[in-house]
């Protein structure tokens, strides 16, 4: 069926689409690798070293996030393939010949816009069907692994900080754990400083201990309760005690996230929890709701901007496609970061926070496209 549909296309459409598709696949590999290297693998190392999650579990969590990474790479890859293809055709004077034969830029760009629209639809479908499932499974696996309290054997001077955040967003230390060494799944010389109480500080010191799903089980130690001035108010010796380590992290992991829902489920969740959530949290979920529509459209908007920039003037004799691709991507993500930041602080509405980058690039792209199509260069 796909071959029949492809054969129905004109020779020009097939010629352009084949080149776009080849570079698109290369772009998916490149940008997915970049995102993995810059963000996902950092998360992997953090989960292993900070939370003690085994490598194989952390790697599985990363792989479950792969669909979301590929979705992020699709708009960049479509832009990259568009600019590189048209720039190459322009440098080889093929576009000049086409236009001399009466084939306008609108006709040349038609298969590219169709391809971009198809990729936008694919992005939306993957975001609606696959990403919510894999993200939910990834989070479930992370919570399970954290519950096992896996501290790597042979690890020395292991430190874990629990941070608390007040209603105004100010962060402070809640609890600090220090383990001198871990051998044969046994913790040695453990110290815990607990700042969770506003009036007192608790210091727990233990010779040995073990990790378990219920918490950190400490043996032969003492609990010192002090005031803020450092004066010891109470001392309690114990032969065995269990500290509920990592529950703050687990609570954070089990918090609802927009990536776990499709559009309908997220809309229902936002409506249901409108009064339950604080205004900032409610705004974040609404931004993600609008972004589920705005992000796929980005694919077409980027092509609208990329097509006129890819057409190289006759006097230029070098390939500017890669440079233009990087600049456009940088511009888009700069606008996206700014608009999302304003949306998160509720300086602008959630709808504008999600759609402003597309609006700006659409206006800029329309102006450049109009000049390139209707102005003789």
C-alpha positions in Angstrom: 0.0 0.0 0.0 2.8 2.4 0.9 4.6 1.6 -2.4 1.4 2.3 -4.4 1.0 5.6 -2.6 4.6 6.5 -3.2 4.4 5.5 -6.9 1.5 7.9 -7.3 3.7 10.8 -6.4 5.3 12.8 -9.2 9.0 12.3 -10.0 9.8 15.7 -8.4 8.0 14.8 -5.1 9.7 11.4 -4.9 13.1 12.9 -5.7 12.8 15.5 -2.9 11.1 13.2 -0.3 13.8 10.5 -0.7 16.5 13.0 0.1 14.5 14.6 3.0 13.8 11.1 4.4 17.5 10.1 4.3 18.7 13.2 6.2 15.7 13.0 8.5 16.8 9.5 9.7 20.3 10.7 10.2 18.9 13.7 12.1 16.9 11.4 14.4 20.1 9.5 15.3 22.1 12.6 15.8 19.7 14.6 17.9 18.5 11.6 19.9 22.2 10.9 20.7 22.8 14.5 21.8 19.8 14.5 24.1 20.8 11.2 25.6 24.4 12.3 26.1 23.5 15.7 27.5 20.6 14.9 29.7 19.5 11.3 29.9 22.9 9.7 30.7 23.4 12.4 33.4 20.2 11.3 34.9 21.4 7.7 34.7 24.6 8.4 36.5 22.7 10.5 39.1 20.4 7.6 39.8 23.2 5.2 40.2 25.5 7.3 42.4 23.0 9.3 44.4 20.1 6.9 44.9 22.1 3.6 44.7 19.8 2.3 41.9 21.6 -0.7 40.1 23.0 0.0 36.7 20.6 -2.5 34.9 17.6 -0.9 36.5 18.8 2.6 35.8 19.5 1.7 32.1 16.0 0.2 31.8 14.5 3.5 33.2 16.5 5.4 30.6 15.3 3.2 27.7 11.7 3.6 28.8 12.3 7.4 28.3 13.5 6.8 24.8 10.1 7.4 23.1 9.9 10.8 24.8 13.4 11.7 23.6 12.6 10.6 20.0 9.5 12.8 20.1 11.7 15.8 21.1 14.1 15.0 18.2 11.4 14.8 15.5 10.9 18.6 14.9 14.6 19.2 15.0 15.3 16.4 12.5 12.5 17.6 10.1 14.0 21.1 10.1 17.5 19.7 9.7 16.5 17.5 6.7 14.6 20.3 5.1 17.4 22.9 5.3 20.1 20.4 4.3 18.2 19.1 1.3 17.1 22.4 -0.1 20.5 24.0 0.5 22.2 21.1 -1.3 19.7 21.4 -4.2 20.3 25.2 -4.3 24.1 24.9 -4.3 23.9 22.4 -7.2 21.7 24.9 -9.1 18.9 22.4 -9.3 16.4 24.8 -7.7 17.5 27.5 -10.2 16.8 25.1 -13.1 13.4 24.2 -11.6 12.4 27.8 -11.2 13.6 28.6 -14.8 11.3 25.8 -16.0 8.3 27.3 -14.2 8.4 25.2 -11.0 8.0 27.7 -8.2 9.2 27.5 -4.7 5.7 26.6 -3.5 5.7 23.5 -5.7 9.2 22.6 -4.6 8.3 22.9 -0.9 5.0 21.1 -1.2 6.3 17.6 -0.5 8.3 18.9 2.4 5.3 20.5 4.0 3.3 17.3 3.5 6.2 15.3 5.2 6.3 17.8 8.0 2.6 17.6 8.6 2.8 13.8 8.7 5.7 14.0 11.2 3.6 16.4 13.3 0.8 13.9 13.3 3.2 11.1 14.2 4.6 13.2 17.1 1.1 13.8 18.5 0.1 10.1 18.2 3.3 8.9 19.9 2.9 11.5 22.6 -0.7 10.4 23.2 -0.2 6.6 23.1 3.4 5.5 23.8 5.0 8.2 25.9 2.4 8.2 28.7 2.7 4.5 29.1 6.5 4.4 29.1 6.9 7.4 31.4 4.5 5.8 33.9 6.4 2.5 33.8 9.7 4.4 34.2 8.5 6.1 37.3 7.0 2.9 38.7 10.4 1.2 38.2 12.3 4.1 39.8 10.1 4.0 42.9 10.5 0.2 43.1 14.3 0.4 42.8 14.5 3.2 45.4 12.3 1.1 47.7 15.0 -1.6 47.6 17.5 0.8 49.0 20.3 -0.5 46.9 23.6 1.0 48.0 26.5 -0.2 45.8 29.0 -2.5 47.6 32.4 -1.0 47.9 31.1 2.6 47.8 32.8 4.8 50.3 31.9 8.2 51.8 28.3 7.9 50.5 26.3 11.1 51.1 22.6 11.7 50.6 20.8 15.0 51.1 17.1 15.4 51.5 16.0 18.9 50.6 12.7 20.5 51.7 10.9 23.4 50.1 8.6 25.8 51.8 5.4 27.4 50.4 7.5 30.3 49.0 9.8 28.0 47.1 12.8 28.4 49.5 14.9 25.3 49.8 16.7 24.1 52.9 18.4 21.0 54.2 16.0 18.5 55.8 18.2 15.5 56.4 21.8 14.5 55.7 23.1 10.9 55.6 26.7 9.9 55.6 27.9 6.3 55.2 31.6 5.7 55.5 31.6 2.4 53.7 29.3 -0.3 52.3 30.6 -3.9 52.2 28.5 -7.1 51.6 25.3 -4.9 51.7 26.3 -3.8 55.2 26.6 -0.1 56.1 29.5 0.9 58.3 29.8 4.0 60.5 26.6 5.7 59.6 25.7 9.3 60.6 22.4 11.0 60.1 21.7 14.7 60.8 18.0 15.4 60.9 16.8 19.1 60.5 13.2 18.3 59.9 12.1 19.6 63.4 12.0 23.4 63.5 13.1 23.5 67.2 15.6 20.6 67.5 18.2 18.7 65.6 18.6 15.0 65.8 21.9 13.2 65.2 21.9 9.4 64.7 25.1 7.5 64.8 25.4 3.8 64.2 28.2 1.3 63.8 26.5 -0.9 61.2 23.3 -1.3 59.3 21.5 -2.8 56.4 19.2 -1.5 53.7 15.7 -2.9 53.3 12.4 -1.9 51.6 11.2 -0.7 55.0 14.1 1.7 55.4 17.7 1.8 56.7 18.1 -0.6 59.6 20.8 0.6 61.9 22.5 -1.5 64.7 24.3 -0.5 67.8 24.0 3.3 67.9 22.7 6.3 69.6 20.3 9.2 68.9 21.3 12.7 70.1 18.6 15.4 70.3 20.0 18.9 70.4 18.7 22.4 70.3 19.7 25.0 67.7 22.6 26.1 69.9 24.1 22.6 69.9 23.2 21.8 73.5 22.3 18.0 73.9 18.8 17.7 75.3 18.5 13.9 75.2 20.5 10.8 74.4 19.0 7.5 73.4 21.0 4.3 72.9 19.6 1.6 70.7 20.5 -1.9 69.5 18.4 -1.6 66.4 16.5 1.2 64.7 14.9 1.8 61.3 15.2 5.2 59.5 12.8 5.9 56.7 15.4 7.0 54.2 14.5 8.4 50.8 10.7 8.8 51.4 10.9 12.4 50.3 12.5 11.3 47.0 9.9 8.6 46.6 7.1 11.1 47.3 8.6 13.3 44.6 8.8 10.4 42.2 5.2 9.4 42.8 3.8 13.0 42.2 1.6 13.2 39.2 3.2 14.5 36.1 1.6 15.6 32.8 3.7 13.2 30.7 1.8 10.3 32.3 -1.5 11.4 30.7 -2.8 11.7 27.2 -4.8 14.8 26.3 -8.2 13.7 27.5 -6.9 12.2 30.8 -4.8 15.3 31.4 -7.8 17.6 30.7 -9.9 15.7 33.2 -7.1 15.7 35.7 -6.7 19.5 35.4 -10.4 20.1 35.8 -10.7 17.7 38.7 -7.8 19.1 40.7 -8.4 22.8 39.8 -9.2 23.7 43.4 -6.9 21.1 45.0 -3.7 22.3 43.4 -2.0 25.6 44.2 -2.1 28.2 41.4 1.5 27.5 40.3 1.0 23.7 40.0 -2.3 24.2 38.3 -0.7 26.5 35.8 2.1 24.0 35.1 -0.4 21.3 34.2 -2.4 23.6 31.9 0.8 24.6 30.1 1.5 20.9 29.5 -2.0 20.4 28.3 -1.7 23.2 25.7 1.8 22.0 24.8 0.5 18.6 23.7 -1.0 20.5 20.7 1.6 23.2 20.4 4.7 21.0 20.2 3.6 18.8 17.2 2.7 22.0 15.3 6.3 23.2 15.9 7.4 20.7 13.2 5.5 22.6 10.4 6.4 26.0 11.8 10.1 25.2 11.8 9.8 24.1 8.1 8.1 27.3 7.2 11.1 29.2 8.6 13.7 26.8 7.3 12.6 26.7 3.6 13.4 30.3 2.7 16.6 30.3 4.7 17.8 27.2 2.9 17.5 28.7 -0.6 21.1 29.9 -1.1 21.7 33.1 -3.2 23.7 32.4 -6.4 26.8 34.2 -5.0 27.1 31.9 -2.0 29.1 28.8 -2.8 29.1 26.9 0.5 26.6 24.8 2.4 24.9 26.9 5.1 22.2 24.3 5.9 23.8 22.9 9.1 24.5 26.4 10.5 21.0 27.6 9.8 19.5 24.5 11.3 21.5 25.0 14.6 20.6 28.7 14.7 16.9 28.1 14.1 16.8 25.3 16.8 18.6 27.6 19.2 16.1 30.4 18.5 13.2 28.1 19.0 14.4 26.6 22.3 15.4 30.1 23.6 11.8 31.3 22.9 10.4 28.1 24.4 12.5 28.4 27.6 11.5 32.1 28.0 7.8 31.6 27.4 7.6 28.5 29.7 9.5 30.4 32.4 7.0 33.3 32.2 4.2 30.7 32.2 5.5 28.9 35.3 5.7 32.2 37.2 2.2 33.0 35.9 3.3 36.2 34.3 1.5 35.1 31.1 -1.4 32.6 30.6 -0.7 28.9 30.1 -2.0 29.1 26.5 0.5 31.8 25.6 3.3 30.0 27.4 2.8 27.0 25.2 2.1 28.8 21.9 4.3 32.0 21.9 7.3 30.2 20.3 5.1 29.0 17.4 3.4 32.4 17.0 6.8 34.2 16.8 8.4 31.7 14.4 5.2 31.5 12.3 5.2 35.3 11.7 9.0 35.4 11.0 8.8 32.4 8.7 5.8 33.8 6.8 7.6 37.0 6.1 10.7 35.3 4.9 8.7 32.7 2.9 6.7 35.5 1.2 9.8 37.4 0.3 11.5 34.3 -1.1 8.5 33.2 -3.1 7.4 36.5 -4.5 10.7 38.3 -4.8 13.1 37.6 -7.6 16.6 36.8 -6.1 
